[in-house]
Amino acid sequence: RLREHLMAAAAEPEHPRYWRPQMLAITEEGDEKLKLLHFSSWLEGGSGITTAVRILTGRGATSMKHREEVEAALRSEVSEHHLPVFPLAVKAPSIETGIELLVQSSGVGPLHVNTVLYNWIQLSDMTSDIHKLQYGRSLRSAFRFGCNIMILNATDTDWDALMEREARERRIDVWWHGGRTSRLMLLFAYLVTRNPGWSGAKIRLLAFGNEKEPEVMVESLKETLKEVRIEAEPVVIPESKLDVVVSQSGDAGLVFLPFRLKRYEVVHPLGGKLEDLLFHLPVVALVSAAEDIDLGAEPEEGKPGELAKALDALSEAQKRAREAEKETAQASDLVEKRLSQLRAAIDEKADLETLKEIQKQIMEARNEQERLGRKAAKVVARAAYALRDAEALGWKPPEDKKKEKET
């Protein structure tokens, strides 16, 4: 079934509407990799894929055995922490060469790598210029082969503080500078909010603007958010200064910032080093997009567009049907609970007023059960109609396709 789905996906033309993050997380020894892998699971939004990679340099039979041991240890960690990633250890003459080979060869068919994740600590701990040069070259290599780059900066203190916050208390700040990197950051911020741990978290879209016309820029940002159908609060900052980033986002849970490479050094779009800025911020994701993501992309006209709309309607109808059935089941459980309370009250020879109150609660629970049952029936009927419309346009559920092939 997996093979059939991959072959079917490979046969479909690519469209920005169906873009999903397919990520390589470059890991090292130590606990920092666990933060990176947890972070990658947020970015997936329940629809992407992450491969946790450890690149090893060296030669000979000893290094081959070392590779096997490292991959086994990585697999064990992934399993222990229930991380939705695929572990992989590879040998390469250098880190840079390893990156180049991985971004070209990882994946199957349509599932090719489009984003590479790094830890910022790999750079900040390096003292030699050679190591910094190697790090910068690996970033450039991934970028040159068309991959988006993301660097996570998360100290233990900031990470622990974030994990202690409840979902609704978390806030994501996206610093908008326009262009493809800003669009990618906004998309990733939205995908993060699709995770249970971020459900209810707010997104702010912050942009440096003109002191004379902040209202105009706010309206422009609102229009952008409306077009891409992402709920966020637009904020325009009159002053283009780095210390304003700290004052505005110092209390956020997660901050998305764009970066660029100046030769082999990671710098802020306004220029200058990032170390001092990152020191005063919470968990930060530095982003540089190699590809332009069309957030407002709609399907083609004609039958493909009609089918895409029908599938959207089917997905929404099925989601509502599941929710309605769950509510009905909960109402049924409540009726059973109230009946159990009545039986217990009778056994205990409770007074008449208590019995009347419980009987009243039973009637209310049964009325609610009937109401939700009627609602569920209507929602399920709508889902059936949506399925019929999609099938009329030539779509078949995966199981039907499999049975058809077997026949």
Disulfide bonds with the S-S distance in Angstrom:
none
